[in-house]
Amino acid sequence: MAEIRLTEHPILQFKRGRKISFTFNGKKLDGHEGETVAAALHAAGVTTYRRSPQLHRPRGFFCAIGKCSSCLMTVDGVPNVRICITPLREGMKVCSPKGKGQLPEDDPATIWTWPGQYVDKILETEVAIIGAGPAGLSAAVETTRMGAETVVFDENDGIGGQLIKQTHMFFGSKEQHAKVRGIDIVPLLLEQIDDSRAQIMLEATAIGLYADKTLGVVRRQELFGLRAQKIIMASGASENMLAFEHCDLPGVYGAGAVQTLMNVYGLIPGRRVLMVGAGNIGLIVSYQLLQAGVEVVEVIEAAPYIGGYHVHAAKIRRAGVPIHTCHTITKASGQEKVEGAVVAQVDSHWQPIPNTQRELAVDVICLAVGLSPTAELLFQAGCQSCYIPELGGHVAVHDENLETTVKGIYVAGDASGIEEASTAMLEGRLAGLCAAESLGKKAISERKEEILSQLKELRTGPFGEKARKGKEMMRQEACRYGL
Ligand code: FES
């Protein structure tokens, strides 16, 4: 049986930083430098962090990428800190909040300096890129190549977004990094960014975006403004939840969270996993779990067919994992954390069929049931939105150059509509090219044509159908707004 901390892996090597100590509700624990607080707690066997304010239900993490509110804790006296993206530091005091979390009464200064000490400065740049994932880094490749001063920022303490946990090899053509693992694409992108024109700010969260293209940014207890001539929003996506009985128990994790634990921090999420969703993410993460020595009890899928590539499905079937279509989860069991799951067959209206329930002994329920674009800041800036299910829900209306209804604000990657990482990188490049071109930088039209034709190619065929349809609907919306 695998230990929680992986020491061997067929693809990855985990180099852990020095051991450091911290406390959780007064109890001394150890973690490693380079881990987040949530990763260190998980490694120490702590999966329940606090109780919900109203119903006192147990709470742990869910997304592990800073996109939900499941992991809010009090850290060194500061309430409501997302510990899944907070780097662990020596001597940290991590406490479960009481109720909704209180500011310290005896230290009013903290009230006025949280979330950050306001610094009376507004930085200026030609292009600001929000998000250092595949789309954001690709955008920076183009903006800096065309000579635009660029600031890229990301709320994590490392670059690469979701690429840093993708151990599978990419499909497509050479230009789309075919046969290269996601984890190996990050240095390739970084190499292409002209660092004389780029500044990458990590642990920097954009908390406000205004129509004059000023951003409010919090970085390590400092709050400041950033005014850009062009903004590219490449903020990615958040994991979808699924409603079932006790779906809020610790141990119900998003697929991205499971990948983060395993592939970034080298920690197994649990011993026996039920995977919900047989799209590409569900299938790939199932295989990665098997590679980490974790038992995948079964994969269930509510649709009557497997949504992901059959090559991925074949790999996990060969490893003995059954895939049941027309199945859903109806309940998670356990008091403080997941101890089991109940699954059932569904009818053609997606309703559970009576007397088909089965109980499974699992300690993790992994949800791979889709993503939603993270585009709230765009709406705050006044960008018009529309609802396109094929693109994952509410998205900012944008034209073929990925410019939104607010001139000079662009959107790329999953934030513009959910697709694969390959399309996110191409969209990032397109947005970067168009943003720099509109600044008067010399554009290379062949490159734009080449990107557009690669995007078209990726959206061709049965697996590109959904995105193709979604982008077609987007074109109609854009016309309505005169774009
Ligand atoms: S924000 Fe930390 S688990 Fe989602």
Boltz pocket constraint, residues with backbone or C-beta under 6 A from the ligand:
constraints:
  - pocket:
      binder: B
      contacts: [[A, 60], [A, 61], [A, 62], [A, 63], [A, 64], [A, 65], [A, 66], [A, 67], [A, 68], [A, 69], [A, 70], [A, 71], [A, 72], [A, 82], [A, 83], [A, 84], [A, 85]]
      max_distance: 6.0
